[in-house]
């Protein structure tokens, strides 16, 4: 889905340098499949991404994954952005959010 420009010459410090790894791991159908792909990736990048996900809130990961899948199904960017904003506002209104849990 991301076409890398041959003129870009992206180095390791640029996020697009890792676009093939990101797409291969995160295009899986479920969050457990994404985690498995990262575990099996075998590079330093895969391990770093896996560590970040393991440290994150499981609920936040699940919600984010669901939100990304829903956005993928729409052809209207504004609708996807609105759904994300509504989801964030709903989460911010919870007692857990206010408590920092």
DAHUKA-V879272 format. One record per backbone hydrogen bond with DSSP energy under -0.5 kcal/mol. CO is the residue of the C=O (numbers start at 1). NH is the residue of the N-H. If there is no record, write none. Layout:
CO_NH ; CO_NH
//
This chain:
1_3 ; 2_4 ; 5_8 ; 5_9 ; 11_14 ; 14_17 ; 15_18 ; 16_19 ; 18_22 ; 19_23 ; 20_24 ; 21_25 ; 22_26 ; 23_27 ; 25_28 ; 30_34 ; 31_35 ; 32_36 ; 33_37 ; 34_38 ; 35_39 ; 36_40 ; 37_41 ; 38_41 ; 38_42 ; 43_47 ; 44_48 ; 45_49 ; 46_50 ; 47_51 ; 48_52 ; 49_53 ; 50_54 ; 51_55 ; 52_56 ; 53_56 ; 57_61 ; 58_62 ; 59_63 ; 60_64 ; 61_65 ; 62_66 ; 63_67 ; 64_68 ; 65_69 ; 66_70 ; 67_71 ; 68_72 ; 69_73 ; 70_73 ; 70_74 ; 71_74 ; 75_77 ; 76_80 ; 77_81 ; 78_82 ; 79_83 ; 80_84 ; 81_85 ; 82_86 ; 83_87 ; 84_88 ; 85_89 ; 86_90 ; 87_91 ; 88_92 ; 89_93 ; 91_94 ; 94_98 ; 95_99 ; 96_100 ; 96_101 ; 97_100
//
